[in-house]
Amino acid sequence: MKAHNIRAGNPTMEDVARTAGLASVTVSRYLNNPDLVSERSKQKISDAISLLKYVPHAAARALASNRSRLIGAIVPSLDNNLFGLALEVFQDHISKAGYTLIVASNNYNAEKEREHINQMVSHGVDALFLIGNSRDEAIYQLLQAKEIPYVLTWTVDPRHQHPCIGFNNHTAAATVTDYLLDLGHQKIAMISGFVKNNDRAYERLQGVRDALGRRGLILPDEYLIEGPFGVERGREAFRLLMSRPQPPTAVICGSEPFAYGAIFESKHLGIDIPRQVSITGFDDMWLASSISPRLTTVRTPQQQMGVLAAKYLVSKLKGEDVPTPHPLETELIVRESCAPPV
């Protein structure tokens, strides 16, 4: 393949068409709706684009397809790699379909999330990737009125009103609680994120309470500490729990950074984990298998959510009637941070 009669400067779509030996309309179709182009033509156009180092003009593509080719993602935090793992594979899959990802963080603030959603809608995003299901119904009404596909991740919707690709937080938290109960623990505490406007934190707390209730136990107020997510809050909460007149023998952490902070603080206090106190996490982030002691935790399907969310939204943007999958599985990962109470 040779580049024919290419003028100086940036190559155009017409230059690509001439080099590929195809009509300009075929190249346009390849750039905007590649599924409508034959594999043979796709290869010719791809080779021509590589040869000419052609970069499609985003505004022109948006005008031609009546789409911005932008997909927005709003996550609670960019502080750790929890949401980053899902976004990385999400971005990879939508990029292959010709979409660009824009990301915003709301710092677990419902009003900030509303602002970000309104901004993204005003900028013409084609679809939205959201975390959780705790938001004003007016937001969903706006997205539906604008015909903007969206998907909720890290959660399930028992009412089946919104498309969700996530897991059952209640069940996952109950599973880790049952594990500690089976070890013989009865004085079990929890370090949780704020449950207001956070359905994931709320469901995890309820899962712990329900598992305890099935064994005739409760979660006393002095054994529950809510706070902003982070390692430092985990340290503070663990220190406070250990200062109780009757400290717990096990601490369930509703987020992994809480667990890391608790383990760090245990070393500062001279408390042996797990001989004196057992600690569990939630998510199985990269540090869980490296920290000492290695953390017993709940593994959540972070990358799987990213892949499936991308496939769902891209399919919706193609006009396909695609169902969301059943709730994804979590897994209890038993390592070294738990033991029977002394």
N, C-alpha and C positions, 0 to 999 in steps of 0.2 A: 504494500500500500504506500502510495506517495502523496505528499501534500501538493495539490495543484493550484497554482495561481492564487496563493494566499497573500493578501496585502499585509503591509507592515502594521504592527500594533496587535491588538487583541484579536484572535480569531473569532469568527461569528458562527452561529448555528448553520448558516448557509455554507460556510467553509467546511464544516464537519460533514454536511450532506454531500458536497462535491467530492470530498476525499473518500467518503464511504461508498460513493456511487449510488446514493439513495435520495429520495425526495426529502425536502426540508420538513414536510409534514410528518414523515416517519421519524425523523430525529426529534421533532417536537413531542411526538407521542411517546418516544422512548424516555424523554426527560420528565414527562408529566404523568404518563400512565404506562410504565414499562411492561405491564402484563399484557398489553394489547399488541406488542411487537414480537415477531417471531425470534426464536433463538439465533438463527443465522443473521438476521438483521441486527440484533442486539450486539453480537460479536463484532460485526463490521463497524457499528457506531462506537462501541467501546474502544476498538483499536484506533479509530480516527481521533477520538477525544484524547487518547494517550499520546498519539503522534503530534497533535497540534497543541497539546497542553491547554485544551479548551476548558474554561471554567464557566458554567452556565450563570447567567445573570439572574440573581434571586428574584428581583422585582418583576422581571419579564416572565419568569416561570410562574410566579404567583398570579400574574395577570392572565396568563394563558390557561391556567388550571382553575382559576377562581378560588385559589387557596394560598395561604401564606407559607405552607410547607413547614410550619412551626408547631411543635407540640410542647406544652408547658408542663412542668412538674413543680409542685409545691410541697416541700418537706418540712417537718418540725425543726430540724437542726442540721447544720453541716459541720457540727463540732467533732463528730466521730465518723467512723467508716460504716456505720450500720446502714444508713440509707444509701450511702455511696456505692455499695456492692450491687444493690438492685438497680440504681440509676446507670451504672456502668454498662450492664448488659442490656438495659432498656434502650440506652442511647445507641448501642451497637446495632440493635435490631431495627430501630426506626431509621437510622442512617442508611441502612441498606435499602430501605423503602423510599428514600429520598427526602426524609424529614430531618429537621434540625431541632435539637432539644434546648429549651431555655429553662433555667432552674431558679427558684426563689425559696428562701427559708423564712418561716414565720415565727421561729423561736417559741413554739407552743402557745402562740397568741392568736385567738380566734379572730380578732379584729384585723390583725396584720394579714392573716390568711385571706380574709374577705377582700382587703385592699389589693393583694396580689392577684386574686382571681379576677377582680374587676379590671385591673391593669392589663392582664393577659388577654382578657376578652376584648378590650378596646384596641389592643394591638393585633387582633385577628388570629389568635392561635386556633389551630384546627381541632385540637383535642387537649384533654387535661389528665394528668396522672396525679392523684391525690392520696393522702395517707389518712386512714381512719374514716369514721362515719359520724363524728360529733361536729355538726355544723348546722347553721340555720337552713331551714327548708327553702327559704327564698333563694339561696345560692343554687340549689338544684333546679328550681323553677327558672332561674335566669339561664342556666346552661341548656335546659331543655327548650326554652323559648328561642334561643340562638342556634339550636340544633348543633351544639358542640358536644361530641362524645366525651365521656369521662369514665374513669374507672377508679374505684376505691381499693387501696391495698392495705395490708397488715390487719385486715378486719374481715368479718363476715356480717351480713345483714339478715338477721332472722326473719325480717318482714319481706325480704326479697323485693324491695322497692328500688334498689340501686345496684348496678353491676359491681361486684366485688371479686377481687383475686387476692385471697389472704388465708388466714388460719383462725381457728377458734382460740382466742386468748384465754377464755374461761377454762376450757378443757386443759390447755397447756399448763396453766398455773395450778389447777387441781391435781394434775399428774405429779408435779414436783412436790406438792404438799403431801400427797399420798406416799411418795417415796420416803420422805422424812418421817411420817407417821409410822410407816412400816419398820423403820430403823429403831423406833421406840421413843421418838421425840414427842413431847406434849406441850412444852413451853416454846412455841414457835412464834417468832416475830416477823414483821415485814417492813422493808424499806420500799416505798412506792413513789412514783411520780404523782403530781397533783391529778386527782381523778376528774376534777371539773373540766369540761370541754375536752376530755381525753378518754374516748371509749376503750382504748387498749388498756390503759392503766386501770380504769374502772372494772373491766371484765377480769383482769388478772386478780385484782383485790377480791372480787366476788368469788372467783374460782378458789382462792385460798380459804375464804370464809366458809364456802359450801363444803369443801373437803374436810375442814375441821369439824363442821357441824354434823357431818355424817358419822363422826367418831365421838360425838357428844362433847366436843370442845368448842371454844370460842377464840376469837382474836381480840384480846383485851385492848382497850384504847392505848394503854401505855406501851403496848407492843407494836403499834402501828405508827410509822413516821412517814409523812408525805413531804415532798420537797421538789425543787427543780432538779432535773437530771444532771448527773455529773459525778466525777470521782470524788471531788471535795465534799459534796453532800453525803456521799456514801461513808466517808470517814467520820463526819460529824454525827451522822445518824447512828453508826455503829458504836461510837464512843458514848452517846446518850443511852442507847439500849443496855450497854454493859454497866452503866452506872445505876440501873434500876435496883431496888432492894432485892428483887428476885430476877436476875438477868435471864434472858432466853437461852436455851441450849441450841437453837437453830435459828438462822435468819434467812428468810427468802427475799431476794432482791429482785424487784420488778423490772430492772434494767441492768445490763451488764456493768456499766461504769459504777453503779452503786456497789456491786460486788467487789470490783477491783479496789475501790476506796475502803471498803470494810476489811479486806485482807491486808491492805497497807496499814490501816490503823491497828489491826490486831497485832502486828509486829511491833508497832510503837508501844502498845499497852502490855506487851509480853504475854498475850493470850495465844494459846496453841490452837491452830486450825488444822485438823478437825477434832483433836482430842477434847478440847474444852467447849468449842462452839463449831457447829456446822454452818456452812454458807453455800447458797446456791445463786446462780445467775439466770439470765434470760437473754437469748439470741445466739450464743456461741460465736462471739467475735474472735478475731485472730489471737488476742492476748489470752483467751481462756485456756488454751492448751499450753501456754508458756509460763504463765504466772505460777508462783509457788505458794501454796500447793495448787496443782492444776484444778481448774474450776469445774465442779458439777453444774450443769446448766441445761437449759432447753434450747435445742437447735431449731431455729426458724428458717423457713425456705426463702431466704432473701433473694438469691439469684433467680430462683424459679419464678418468684413473683414478678421480677423485672422482665423476664423473657415472656411470660404469659400476658402481662399487661401490654407489652409492645405488640404482640400478635393480635390481641383483642382490639386495640385502638386502630391499628393499621387495617384490620379487616373491616371494622366499622366505617372507616374513612373510604373504603372501597365500596361501601353500600351493602356489605354482606350482613346477613342476620346470623350473628355468631353468639352462642351461649357462653356464659362464664363458667369456668370449671367448678366442681364441688370444692369445699374447703380443703386446703392443702394440709399435708401432715406435718406435725412437729415431732421432735424426737428428744427424749430425755438422754443426755450424755453424762454418764456416771464417770467421774474422775476421782480426785483425791481430797476434795474439800468437805466431805461429809463422812460421818461415822456415828455409830450408836452413842447416845448420851452416857456419860460416866455415871 
